[in-house]
Amino acid sequence: MTDRDTLPAVAKAISVRLDEEAQRALRALQAAGMTPSEAIRSSLVASATRLRRRSELAAEVAALEADRDDRAEMLAVAELMESLRAPR
């Protein structure tokens, strides 16, 4: 039997230059109890998640716009709603 040790994943270290706005944001996150590393990691993940969601939403909008049946139904519903509106 072979006895092997496994090494834990080693995080990659990077350096960044923060402008004043980023420094204020970092101070606010630190004031909330986060370490600088935790604040930067969580901010990167949150930013990437928002970007992915925007991309997914844009793809969904494009698919809906390309769906002729869905567009026709949307127009029919809009016409119905307009016909039910009280006179001005």
C-alpha positions, 0 to 999 in steps of 0.5 A: 500500500502506498502512503500519500500526503495530499497538499492543500490548494495554495491560493494565488497571491496577487497585488492590486492598486486601489484608487480612492473609491476602492479604498473607501469600499475596502475600509467599509468592508473591513469595518464590517469585520472582513479581512482585506483578503476576504473582502477582495475575494468576496467582491470578485466573486460577487462581481463575476456572479452579477456579470454572469447573471446579466449575460444570462438575462441578455440571452433570455431577452434575445431568445424571447425577442426571437420567438415570434409566437411569444411576441404575438402573444405579448402584443395580444395581451397588451391590446387586451389590457389597453381595451380594458383601460378606463377612459381618460 
